[in-house]
Amino acid sequence: MSASNAEAFGASADALVDRAVGILGGHPTELQGAVLADLVALWVAGHRVSGNRAEGDQVRADLLRLHSQHVGELVEMYLDGVVG
């Protein structure tokens, strides 16, 4: 991905996050978590390997692992400097 494509991608992602925060904000954290879990499950399930369920299962497991790692990195970034 070129630098200009990465910048456009980041801007698009930020805009969608802002929209999601507007929708989820103010709702109980348990409800927010349930919605996010359902969206992630739909996203992961959409990654299929035609004709090979086992390979698709591996792709989804790898994707979920990488996604979880990225979420953890983002949490650390957001918590940087926060006490408590």
Phi and psi in degrees as a GROMACS rama.xvg file:
@    title "Ramachandran Plot"
@    xaxis  label "Phi"
@    yaxis  label "Psi"
@TYPE xy
-71.9369  164.45  SER-2
-60.4789  -40.4937  ALA-3
-69.2405  -37.2228  SER-4
-67.1421  -39.7019  ASN-5
-64.1505  -39.4421  ALA-6
-65.6117  -43.5015  GLU-7
-65.0877  -40.3045  ALA-8
-60.765  -47.3633  PHE-9
-60.6575  -41.4221  GLY-10
-64.9017  -40.3503  ALA-11
-64.5786  -42.9299  SER-12
-62.6202  -44.8836  ALA-13
-60.879  -39.9176  ASP-14
-65.1081  -40.8924  ALA-15
-67.6895  -39.0643  LEU-16
-60.1308  -45.0512  VAL-17
-59.0165  -40.1644  ASP-18
-66.29  -42.5438  ARG-19
-65.2975  -40.2678  ALA-20
-61.4115  -39.2982  VAL-21
-63.5617  -33.6784  GLY-22
-78.8607  -45.2295  ILE-23
-83.9146  -27.072  LEU-24
-56.5887  139.112  GLY-25
89.5179  -13.4744  GLY-26
-88.3013  155.229  HIS-27
-57.2864  146.771  PRO-28
-59.9624  -32.5525  THR-29
-63.5315  -39.646  GLU-30
-69.5116  -41.4925  LEU-31
-58.0478  -45.6846  GLN-32
-62.8193  -40.8509  GLY-33
-63.6516  -42.4108  ALA-34
-65.0094  -46.9634  VAL-35
-63.1307  -40.2274  LEU-36
-62.1047  -41.9242  ALA-37
-65.5315  -41.885  ASP-38
-64.5105  -41.8928  LEU-39
-64.808  -41.2821  VAL-40
-61.782  -41.8113  ALA-41
-62.7238  -41.9892  LEU-42
-64.3378  -47.1513  TRP-43
-65.0323  -44.7128  VAL-44
-62.4932  -24.6271  ALA-45
-73.1898  -10.1212  GLY-46
-91.781  101.528  HIS-47
-123.136  155.305  ARG-48
-115.612  112.392  VAL-49
-57.0088  123.811  SER-50
79.7877  4.32418  GLY-51
-144.629  87.9203  ASN-52
-61.1699  -41.1513  ARG-53
-63.0296  -43.0867  ALA-54
-66.2763  -39.5174  GLU-55
-62.0345  -41.4498  GLY-56
-59.0796  -40.6284  ASP-57
-67.9125  -41.7576  GLN-58
-59.0961  -45.8333  VAL-59
-65.7901  -38.9972  ARG-60
-64.0385  -43.6517  ALA-61
-64.337  -43.0738  ASP-62
-61.4134  -45.2949  LEU-63
-64.5115  -38.5346  LEU-64
-63.5293  -47.3356  ARG-65
-64.7397  -38.9809  LEU-66
-63.4146  -45.2389  HIS-67
-61.6115  -41.0715  SER-68
-61.7607  -44.3096  GLN-69
-64.9084  -41.8617  HIS-70
-59.6586  -44.6234  VAL-71
-58.8599  -40.9814  GLY-72
-65.332  -39.8768  GLU-73
-65.8817  -40.8265  LEU-74
-58.3813  -46.8971  VAL-75
-59.628  -40.6273  GLU-76
-62.5799  -44.9127  MET-77
-69.5805  -29.4063  TYR-78
-85.1753  -11.4072  LEU-79
-53.0085  120.109  ASP-80
85.8294  -2.9856  GLY-81
-92.1604  132.485  VAL-82
-100.918  133.381  VAL-83
